[in-house]
């Protein structure tokens, strides 16, 4: 019954859909809490997030800034048949992994969902190299080449897999996704379901995973219909008031002038915060009703204030944007980026800054559905190829993909294989 209501709502012409939205609101009905049915067919509109990446890809089709590469070392007896069947099963289960993107009659992008087929796994035999160190070095080079190879969103595939053979019981698995079909949460799902499929197939069993209620394309259709009906305007009103009309660029001190056009070249530096300090930060947050995320973000903003002297700090913060139970198990590009603004005063105590960040964070959570892409389109900040719009620094607090889920697979031991993707989308990105 609920599914039929939403299906009818989505199929209404826009004017009638807007009227229906107002009627639901007046009755206290929250459409985003109703269960989504299947809407989409083999071709449908892009989600707003996909639309932005589709646009950026046309500007720079050779860019690898939105690649999502991963490299894992497999030690032990590898069942290559089970490996292949596992990736095939993932592609059957998640339509987004067999989706490409084409221009529709009006020039806007469309998702085109293909029939499931076998995943082509590239295989490279490095066992002929004499020294193990030499094999590892070549594997890292190949991992770097894969990470730095662009995707064709129109031709696909947007999931690439390679298996590097270092020895009889030693392999490196390279997996690369384009961000338009996945995000960090999706990586966790891919790891967990791959483990389930491989474990079953290697034992000669049929895997048993719960059926997915919807697919990503269904979410994309729903998102557009709901926001166009009036929800987008409601949330936009908050962000207009919060961000205002001026959008200053955060000027980090650097050893050279900002180039006229972003190159996306970058590097990464890892560091560890001691457990004792983390516990103190948690306790500080608890005393002031703030999460660890809020405390860390406040510390980060204090740091940026010290380095730039700018009081109006706008930081990009990714939001998982999976606030519907049907989306929790899907591979797809759901993550939304919010601009968290703090107008701080250098005379504040750190606790006062935490309270300001807490207030802004809670407000943002209540207005998290408005796509960043739509916000940029409406606010129309001065556009420049030299920096990203609305914010130039990103802060992300997330759980790392846990490859320990793979450790129970029969006959195999999984290890991280250190390779880096030397690109950055922003001036500075902090990941905790």
C-alpha positions in Angstrom: 0.0 0.0 0.0 2.7 2.5 1.0 4.8 1.5 -2.0 1.8 2.2 -4.3 1.4 5.7 -2.7 5.0 6.6 -3.4 4.9 5.1 -6.9 1.8 7.2 -7.7 3.4 10.3 -6.2 6.5 10.0 -8.4 4.5 9.4 -11.5 2.4 12.6 -11.1 3.2 15.6 -13.3 5.3 18.1 -11.4 2.5 20.6 -10.6 0.3 17.9 -9.1 3.3 16.3 -7.3 4.1 19.7 -5.7 0.4 19.9 -4.5 0.5 16.4 -3.2 3.8 17.2 -1.3 2.1 20.1 0.4 -0.9 17.9 1.4 1.4 15.3 2.9 3.3 18.0 4.8 0.1 19.5 6.2 -1.0 16.1 7.5 2.4 15.5 9.1 3.4 12.7 6.7 7.1 12.4 6.2 7.6 11.0 2.7 11.3 10.2 3.3 10.2 7.7 6.0 7.9 5.7 3.8 9.3 2.5 2.3 10.5 2.9 -1.3 9.3 0.5 -4.0 11.0 -0.4 -7.3 10.6 2.5 -9.8 13.3 2.3 -12.3 13.7 0.5 -15.6 16.9 0.0 -17.6 17.2 3.7 -18.3 16.5 6.6 -15.9 17.8 10.0 -14.8 21.0 10.4 -12.8 21.0 11.2 -9.1 22.1 14.8 -8.4 25.5 13.5 -7.2 26.0 11.5 -10.3 25.0 14.5 -12.4 27.9 16.5 -11.0 30.4 13.8 -11.8 28.9 13.3 -15.2 29.5 17.1 -15.8 33.0 17.0 -14.4 33.9 14.0 -16.6 32.9 15.9 -19.7 35.2 18.7 -18.6 38.1 16.4 -18.0 37.5 12.9 -19.3 41.1 11.8 -18.6 41.0 12.9 -14.9 41.5 10.2 -12.3 40.5 12.4 -9.3 37.3 10.3 -8.8 38.9 6.8 -9.1 38.5 4.6 -6.1 41.4 2.1 -6.3 42.3 -0.6 -3.8 45.0 -3.2 -3.6 44.9 -6.3 -1.4 47.5 -9.0 -1.0 46.3 -12.6 -1.0 48.5 -15.2 0.6 47.6 -18.9 0.5 45.8 -21.2 -1.9 43.6 -19.0 -4.1 40.5 -20.5 -5.8 40.5 -18.4 -9.0 37.2 -19.9 -10.1 35.5 -18.8 -6.9 37.1 -15.4 -7.2 35.6 -14.9 -10.7 32.2 -16.2 -9.6 32.2 -13.8 -6.6 32.7 -10.7 -8.7 30.1 -12.0 -11.2 27.7 -12.4 -8.3 28.4 -8.8 -7.1 27.6 -7.4 -10.5 24.3 -9.5 -10.7 23.3 -8.3 -7.2 24.1 -4.5 -7.7 22.9 -2.9 -10.9 25.1 0.1 -10.4 28.2 -2.1 -11.1 26.9 -2.7 -14.6 25.7 0.8 -15.3 27.1 3.2 -17.9 26.1 6.8 -18.5 24.9 8.4 -21.8 23.4 11.7 -22.9 19.6 11.7 -23.3 17.7 13.5 -26.0 17.8 16.7 -24.0 21.5 16.4 -23.4 21.2 15.5 -19.8 22.8 12.3 -18.5 21.0 9.0 -18.2 21.9 5.8 -16.4 21.9 2.8 -18.7 21.7 -0.5 -16.8 23.1 -3.4 -18.7 22.3 -7.1 -18.4 24.6 -8.9 -16.0 27.6 -10.6 -17.6 31.0 -12.0 -16.5 33.5 -9.6 -15.0 36.7 -9.4 -17.1 39.6 -10.0 -14.7 43.0 -9.0 -16.0 45.7 -11.5 -15.0 49.4 -10.7 -15.0 52.0 -13.3 -14.1 55.0 -11.8 -12.3 56.4 -15.1 -11.1 59.0 -15.1 -13.9 60.9 -12.3 -12.1 63.7 -13.8 -10.1 63.6 -11.8 -6.9 60.5 -11.4 -4.6 61.4 -7.7 -4.1 61.5 -7.2 -7.8 58.0 -8.8 -8.1 56.6 -6.6 -5.3 58.1 -3.5 -7.0 56.5 -4.4 -10.3 53.2 -5.1 -8.6 53.3 -1.7 -7.0 54.0 -0.1 -10.3 51.1 -1.9 -11.9 48.8 -0.9 -9.0 49.9 2.7 -9.6 49.2 2.4 -13.3 45.7 1.0 -12.6 44.9 3.7 -10.1 46.0 6.4 -12.6 44.0 5.0 -15.5 40.8 7.0 -16.3 37.4 5.5 -16.8 35.1 6.0 -19.8 31.6 6.6 -18.3 29.9 6.0 -21.6 31.6 2.8 -22.5 32.4 1.3 -19.1 33.0 -0.9 -17.3 33.2 1.2 -14.2 34.4 -1.7 -12.1 37.9 -3.0 -13.1 39.6 -6.0 -11.5 43.2 -7.3 -12.0 44.9 -10.3 -10.4 48.7 -10.2 -10.2 50.4 -13.6 -9.7 53.6 -13.2 -7.6 53.9 -16.9 -6.7 52.0 -20.1 -6.2 50.5 -18.9 -3.0 51.0 -15.2 -3.4 48.8 -12.8 -5.3 47.8 -9.1 -5.4 44.2 -8.2 -6.2 43.6 -4.7 -7.7 40.0 -3.4 -7.7 39.1 0.0 -9.1 35.7 1.8 -9.1 34.7 5.1 -10.5 33.1 7.3 -7.7 29.9 7.7 -9.8 29.0 4.1 -9.0 30.3 3.9 -5.4 31.4 5.6 -2.2 33.3 4.7 1.0 30.2 2.9 2.5 29.9 0.9 -0.8 33.5 -0.3 -0.3 32.5 -1.9 3.0 29.6 -3.6 1.3 31.7 -4.8 -1.5 34.3 -6.3 0.9 31.6 -8.0 3.1 29.6 -9.5 0.2 32.7 -10.6 -1.7 33.8 -12.5 1.5 30.3 -14.1 1.7 30.3 -15.1 -2.0 33.9 -16.4 -2.1 33.5 -18.4 1.1 30.4 -20.1 -0.3 31.7 -20.8 -3.8 35.1 -22.1 -2.5 33.2 -24.6 -0.3 31.0 -25.7 -3.2 27.9 -24.0 -1.7 25.4 -21.5 -3.0 25.7 -18.1 -1.2 22.7 -16.9 0.7 22.4 -13.1 1.0 19.1 -11.3 1.8 17.4 -9.9 -1.3 17.8 -6.2 -2.0 14.5 -4.3 -1.8 15.5 -1.7 -4.3 18.4 -0.7 -6.5 20.4 2.6 -6.7 18.4 3.8 -9.8 15.2 3.5 -7.7 16.8 5.9 -5.2 17.9 8.3 -7.9 14.3 8.5 -9.3 12.8 9.0 -5.8 15.4 11.6 -4.9 14.6 13.8 -7.9 10.9 13.5 -7.5 10.9 14.3 -3.8 13.2 17.3 -3.9 11.5 18.7 -7.0 8.1 18.5 -5.3 9.2 21.0 -2.6 11.6 19.3 -0.1 14.5 20.8 -2.0 13.1 24.4 -1.5 12.5 23.7 2.2 16.1 22.6 2.8 17.6 25.2 0.5 16.0 28.0 2.6 18.1 26.9 5.5 21.4 26.8 3.6 20.7 30.2 1.9 20.4 31.7 5.4 23.3 29.8 6.8 25.9 30.4 4.1 24.8 33.9 3.0 25.7 35.7 -0.2 29.5 35.9 0.2 31.6 32.8 -0.2 35.2 33.6 0.8 38.0 31.4 -0.3 40.1 29.8 2.5 43.6 31.0 1.9 46.0 28.4 3.3 49.6 29.6 3.6 51.6 27.9 0.9 55.1 28.1 -0.7 53.8 29.1 -4.1 50.9 31.0 -5.7 47.7 29.1 -6.4 47.8 27.9 -10.0 45.2 29.1 -12.5 43.8 25.6 -12.8 43.7 22.7 -10.4 46.0 19.9 -11.3 44.6 17.4 -8.7 48.1 16.2 -8.0 48.6 15.4 -4.4 50.1 13.1 -1.8 49.2 11.7 1.6 50.7 11.7 5.0 49.6 9.4 7.8 49.8 10.0 11.5 48.5 8.3 14.6 46.8 9.9 17.6 47.6 8.1 20.9 44.8 6.2 22.5 45.1 8.1 25.8 44.6 11.4 23.9 41.6 10.0 22.0 40.0 9.0 25.3 40.5 12.5 26.7 38.8 13.9 23.6 35.9 11.5 23.9 35.4 12.5 27.6 35.5 16.2 26.7 32.8 15.6 24.1 30.7 13.7 26.5 30.9 16.5 29.1 29.5 18.9 26.5 27.0 16.7 24.7 29.3 16.5 21.6 30.4 13.6 19.5 34.0 12.8 18.8 33.5 14.0 15.3 32.4 17.4 16.6 35.4 17.7 18.9 37.8 16.8 16.1 36.2 19.2 13.7 36.4 22.0 16.3 40.1 21.3 16.8 40.6 21.3 13.0 38.8 24.7 12.7 41.0 26.1 15.5 44.1 25.0 13.5 42.8 26.6 10.3 42.0 29.8 12.1 45.6 29.9 13.5 47.1 29.4 10.1 44.9 31.7 8.0 43.6 34.3 10.4 40.2 34.0 8.8 37.2 34.0 11.1 34.6 32.8 8.6 35.6 29.1 8.1 33.6 26.9 5.7 34.7 23.2 5.7 33.3 20.5 3.4 32.1 17.4 5.4 30.9 14.3 3.6 27.6 12.8 4.9 26.8 9.1 4.2 23.3 10.2 3.1 21.9 6.7 3.8 19.1 7.7 6.1 16.7 5.1 4.6 16.9 1.5 5.6 16.5 0.4 1.9 19.8 2.1 1.0 22.0 0.7 3.7 22.9 -2.4 1.7 23.4 -0.9 -1.7 26.5 -0.1 -3.6 26.1 3.3 -5.2 27.1 7.0 -4.9 25.0 8.2 -2.0 27.5 10.4 -0.1 26.6 14.1 0.0 28.9 16.9 1.0 27.8 19.6 3.4 29.4 23.0 4.0 29.7 23.5 7.8 30.3 27.2 8.5 31.6 28.6 11.7 32.1 32.3 12.4 34.5 32.0 15.3 36.0 34.6 17.6 39.7 34.3 18.6 38.7 35.1 22.2 36.5 32.0 22.5 37.5 29.1 24.7 37.8 25.8 22.9 34.7 24.6 24.7 32.8 27.5 23.1 34.1 26.5 19.7 32.9 22.9 20.3 29.5 24.2 21.2 29.3 26.3 18.0 30.4 23.3 15.9 27.9 21.1 17.7 25.0 23.5 16.9 26.0 23.7 13.2 26.4 20.0 12.9 23.0 19.2 14.3 21.3 21.8 12.0 23.1 20.3 9.0 21.9 16.8 9.9 18.3 18.1 9.8 19.0 19.5 6.3 21.2 16.8 4.9 19.2 15.7 1.8 19.8 18.8 -0.3 22.5 17.8 -2.9 25.7 19.8 -2.8 25.4 20.1 -6.5 22.1 21.9 -6.3 23.4 24.2 -3.6 26.3 25.3 -5.8 23.9 25.8 -8.7 21.5 28.0 -6.7 24.1 30.0 -4.6 26.2 30.6 -7.7 29.6 31.3 -6.1 32.2 32.8 -8.3 33.4 29.9 -10.3 37.1 29.3 -10.9 39.2 26.5 -12.2 41.7 27.3 -9.5 39.6 26.0 -6.6 36.5 24.2 -5.7 33.3 26.1 -5.0 31.9 27.0 -1.5 34.8 25.2 0.3 38.4 24.4 -0.4 39.2 22.1 2.6 37.5 18.8 3.4 37.2 17.0 6.8 36.1 13.4 7.0 35.6 11.2 10.1 35.0 7.6 9.0 35.6 4.0 9.7 38.3 2.4 7.6 37.2 -0.5 5.4 37.9 -3.6 7.6 39.6 -6.3 5.6 39.5 -8.5 8.7 36.1 -9.5 7.3 38.1 -11.4 4.7 40.3 -13.3 7.2 37.9 -16.1 7.7 38.0 -17.2 4.0 39.3 -20.8 3.6 43.0 -21.1 2.9 43.7 -17.4 2.4 45.2 -14.6 4.4 44.5 -11.0 3.3 46.8 -8.1 3.8 46.8 -4.4 2.8 49.2 -3.8 -0.1 50.5 -0.3 0.3 49.8 1.7 -2.8 48.8 5.3 -3.0 46.6 7.2 -5.4 48.4 10.5 -5.7 45.5 12.8 -6.4 43.5 15.3 -4.3 40.2 17.0 -5.1 40.8 19.9 -2.7 43.5 22.1 -1.3 43.7 20.0 1.9 41.8 16.8 3.0 41.8 15.5 6.5 40.6 11.9 7.2 40.3 10.7 10.8 
